[in-house]
């Protein structure tokens, strides 16, 4: 399993790295908030262990931005902020679990195992149309088994269309559904992203048709 550990305390980080690697996880450690936020936009992980008090960007902002992008990777918040209101805010912001420092190692290990099991069961949420596959949890698309290089917004457009494969999706409905996924797009922006997406998938057995005055339809060729 790929784990991103975001922790700026070197002592705590060293202990966690030893625990995770002992369990045969592939661990990436980052101690800077902005760099961690960037890594979460370009890499995929099975679990994120996130401290809140970080240099450059607070962990709560990293979590907010992660969920705004509709990335559903399990997140365990590990922090010295142990007040009830802090825990409530963390969970309401999208954390899957919240553990205050200091913590017992056996409890931490049990929570990590539980979150990884939960992530594995959720990873089966895939949409398939011909050669095109969309992993709605891992947020990646494959065409003929090969990864497609799609931006976050192109992935969002693709998800809305594939959820309604074979049916016409009006531009208004597309914009409405995208807004529910945490994205805001103008009518012109939707046209641009659909055009870019069509070019990227057109080499396969799937295409996006524009039905003038009606909307868009994703279907097999």
C-alpha positions in Angstrom: 0.0 0.0 0.0 1.2 3.5 -0.8 1.0 5.8 2.2 1.7 9.6 2.4 2.9 10.6 5.8 2.7 14.4 6.4 4.4 15.1 9.7 7.0 17.8 10.6 8.1 16.4 14.0 11.2 14.4 13.1 10.9 12.1 16.1 7.2 11.3 15.5 7.9 10.9 11.7 10.8 8.5 12.3 8.7 6.3 14.5 5.8 6.2 12.1 8.1 5.5 9.2 9.5 2.5 11.0 6.0 1.2 11.8 4.7 1.6 8.3 7.7 0.1 6.6 7.7 -2.8 9.0 4.2 -3.5 7.7 5.6 -3.5 4.2 3.9 -0.2 3.1 5.6 2.1 0.5 5.8 5.3 2.5 6.5 8.8 1.3 7.3 11.4 4.0 6.7 15.1 3.7 7.2 17.7 6.4 5.9 20.8 4.5 2.3 21.6 4.0 2.5 23.2 0.5 4.6 20.4 -0.9 2.3 17.8 0.6 -0.7 19.5 -1.0 1.1 19.4 -4.4 2.0 15.8 -4.1 -1.7 14.9 -3.5 -2.5 16.6 -6.8 0.0 14.5 -8.8 0.3 11.2 -7.0 -2.2 8.6 -5.8 -2.1 7.1 -2.3 -4.0 4.4 -0.4 -3.8 6.3 2.9 -2.8 9.8 4.1 -1.6 10.3 7.7 -1.8 14.0 8.2 -0.6 16.3 11.0 -2.4 19.7 11.2 0.3 22.0 12.5 2.6 22.2 9.4 4.9 24.8 7.9 3.5 26.9 4.9 0.0 25.3 4.9 -2.1 24.0 7.8 -3.1 20.3 7.6 -6.8 21.3 7.8 -6.4 23.4 4.6 -4.7 20.4 2.9 -7.7 18.2 3.9 -10.2 20.8 2.7 -8.5 21.1 -0.7 -8.2 17.3 -1.1 -11.9 16.8 -0.5 -12.8 19.8 -2.7 -11.0 17.9 -5.6 -13.3 15.0 -4.8 -10.3 12.7 -3.8 -11.6 10.1 -1.5 -8.4 8.6 -0.2 -8.7 7.7 3.5 -7.2 10.3 5.8 -6.0 9.8 9.4 -5.5 13.1 11.2 -2.7 12.8 13.8 -2.3 15.9 15.9 -1.7 17.5 19.2 -5.0 19.4 18.9 -7.1 17.2 21.2 -10.1 19.4 22.1 -13.5 18.0 21.2 -14.2 20.9 18.9 -10.9 20.2 17.0 -12.0 16.6 16.5 -15.4 17.6 15.3 -14.0 20.1 12.9 -11.5 17.6 11.5 -14.1 14.9 10.9 -16.5 17.4 9.4 -13.7 18.6 7.1 -13.4 15.1 5.6 -11.0 13.2 7.9 -11.9 9.5 8.2 -10.3 9.2 11.6 -8.7 11.5 14.2 -6.1 10.5 16.7 -4.6 12.9 19.3 -1.0 12.9 20.4 0.4 11.3 22.4 -1.0 8.0 21.2 -0.5 4.3 21.8 1.2 2.5 18.9 -1.1 -0.6 18.9 -4.1 1.7 18.6 -2.5 3.6 15.8 -1.6 0.4 13.9 -5.2 -0.9 14.3 -6.6 2.3 13.0 -4.3 2.3 10.0 -5.3 -1.3 9.2 -9.0 -0.4 9.4 -8.6 2.6 7.1 -6.6 0.6 4.5 -9.3 -2.1 4.5 -12.0 0.5 4.0 -10.0 2.0 1.2 -9.6 -1.4 -0.5 -13.3 -2.1 -0.4 -14.0 1.4 -1.9 -11.5 1.0 -4.6 -13.9 -1.2 -6.6 -15.9 1.8 -7.6 -15.1 1.7 -11.3 -17.0 2.8 -14.3 -16.5 1.0 -17.6 -17.5 1.8 -21.1 -15.8 -0.1 -23.9 -12.0 0.3 -23.5 -12.5 3.3 -21.2 -12.3 2.7 -17.4 -12.7 5.3 -14.7 -11.7 4.7 -11.1 -13.9 7.1 -9.2 -12.0 6.6 -6.0 -8.4 6.6 -7.2 -9.4 9.4 -9.7 -7.7 8.0 -12.7 -8.8 6.9 -16.2 -7.5 4.1 -18.4 -8.0 3.7 -22.1 -7.2 0.3 -23.4 -5.4 -0.4 -20.1 -3.1 2.7 -20.5 -3.4 5.7 -18.2 -4.9 8.8 -19.6 -3.4 12.2 -18.7 -6.4 14.1 -17.6 -6.7 17.3 -15.5 -8.8 17.3 -12.4 -11.6 19.1 -14.2 -11.4 16.7 -17.2 -11.8 13.8 -14.8 -14.8 15.5 -13.2 -16.4 16.0 -16.6 -15.7 12.4 -17.6 -17.2 11.1 -14.3 -20.5 13.0 -14.9 -20.7 11.7 -18.5 -19.9 8.1 -17.7 -22.4 8.0 -14.8 -25.0 8.7 -17.5 -23.4 6.8 -20.4 -25.8 6.3 -23.3 -27.9 9.3 -22.2 -27.8 12.9 -23.3 -26.4 15.2 -20.6 -27.4 18.8 -21.1 -24.8 21.5 -20.6 -26.9 22.9 -17.7 -27.1 19.5 -16.0 -23.4 18.9 -16.6 -22.7 22.2 -14.9 -25.0 21.4 -12.0 -23.6 18.0 -11.4 -20.0 19.2 -11.6 -20.9 21.9 -9.0 -22.0 19.1 -6.7 -18.6 17.4 -7.1 -17.0 20.6 -5.8 -16.1 22.2 -9.1 -17.5 25.4 -10.6 -17.5 25.8 -14.4 -18.9 28.4 -16.8 -20.7 27.3 -20.0 -17.7 28.2 -22.1 -15.4 26.3 -19.8 -17.5 23.2 -20.1 -17.2 23.3 -23.9 -13.4 23.6 -23.6 -13.1 20.7 -21.3 -15.4 18.5 -23.3 -13.4 19.3 -26.4 -10.1 18.4 -24.7 -11.5 15.2 -23.2 -13.0 14.1 -26.6 -9.6 14.5 -28.2 -7.9 12.4 -25.5 -10.3 9.5 -25.7 -11.0 9.5 -29.4 -8.2 7.0 -30.2 -10.2 4.3 -28.4 -13.7 2.8 -28.9 -15.5 5.6 -27.1 -16.4 9.0 -28.2 -18.3 12.1 -26.9 -21.0 13.4 -29.3 -22.2 17.0 -29.2 -25.9 17.1 -29.9 -26.6 20.7 -30.9 -29.1 22.3 -28.6 -29.4 19.2 -26.4 -26.0 18.5 -24.8 -23.4 15.7 -24.8 -23.5 12.0 -25.1 -20.7 9.5 -24.3 -21.0 6.2 -26.1 -19.2 3.4 -27.9 -18.3 4.2 -31.5 
